[in-house]
């Protein structure tokens, strides 16, 4: 029983990692008023660039850095289209998704050609903590990108709620006019949050291609970026709730895999639905404490409106 | 000077004539268009068809055989549009490489009576619906699955073997059932755990399924479809043996891939092309088997040797003298 719980929860923690990076990045962007549906495309670009770098140089740190830079460049493009050009955010996001999907596939075809594997980040035991029974095995014998993802939750909470920058971000997303009259540079804040979100999406992709899977294939993320956007709504724009959502979804997913592997007689079509059903049920149960999205979400800022 | 110009004109005209003759010969080439669900380098289903196209072209020559393809056609509606486009462009044979494209073919094929269509994996040519220009092809993947199952049972020390499939249908279902039968025929008390991913492309879930299989004691894994690359990565990392199917997956993890069932679609395509050239547009189904050479087992000796040496060193094998 103990081994089962450890196995399932370890699996859940690993599956949660890419969602966490992407969802926290999206949360910060949305809090400043920018909806980015292109997360999955940026993740794919991050996954490809990290994988390609590691394949050619064997340097994991460099691979991660390249993914961050590529994600940041995509963030910059997305911010330019949404903030400066004031495009309809839902539509432009889908455009960026398809662009990232297509470009990563094209680059993969021309620069790598066939599916290959690399040696990615291996598990890193944290001294002392990894010796705690059960908990140590589950949480403290993971790869470094897993630790980074979980560290991001309190860090982003702190920045958003306890710093002037966080206050500015939230003000820009709630009352851009008021923030503007107080001298907050709305364009700058939105560029900042979207570029940061892009960087985190890049890491989310890298956490798949050079840590969890150590492989790249066309459409490697398989729509994870869209689930990450859904988790932002599930978590009501709060990092801790986003974490709960990601953990819930991933844990149920890990349990359904285990149910199948153990040959428990439930049709696979049903077990595969479980993560989605449970998430929807929880969402419905919590509907009473529904939190409104940032008021300026999806609205370009026009001074004097 | 004038004469020189005249000569040039004559030379130019002759070369135009020669070129047009050359193109005239090209127009007789057999032209094939393929629509594939994933990419041509997926080390699985789509690649097996692409490799077959390349092999036939090498054999017949570029003047005689030309092919084009559309890949990553996950969306059936897009695939249907591509099938219709290729048919209107006058290709001799349009191949819809995926069982999800069947209903589209039924609608499109009657509109292009002079074009041949083929699809798989299935044996249904829709001739019962009065359609005469559709071929079908299938792989008896349970045959290679059985062979791999026998080997897997012999190699497993724990007696627990994990199988990762995409969706419980088509050649994936056949392969998984054949593999299981092979294991149980060899080692009746062995335990074969089967998990379905619900998708052909969810690499992350396939990887976690492999982790879970190993956690419950599996020391040999197999799986089918494009997303298994994630599982092969885990097998390699945790030193568990792997059996591949659809294409040779040895390059992904030469240390642990023991054997692969490889599809050779040329066995189905060559007679199909022959029939089309003779004027028959469809109606027959072709099946790849071990007997007709359409299925091949590619064994990776290196992994086998390494595993046997390791087992002797660790005392897992008693050599009876």
Interface residues (C-beta under 8 A of the other chain):
Chain A: X3 X4 X7 X8 X10 X11 X14 X15 X18 X105 X109 X113 X114 X115 X116 X117 X208 X212 X213 X214 X215 X217 X218 X219 X220 X222 X224 X253 X254 X257 X258 X260 X261 X262 X263 X268 X269 X272
Chain B: X38 X39 X41 X42 X43 X72 X74 X162 X168 X193 X194 X195 X196 X197 X198 X199 X201 X202 X203 X204 X205 X207 X208 X209 X211 X212 X213 X215 X216 X226 X227 X229 X230 X232 X233 X236 X237 X251 X252 X253
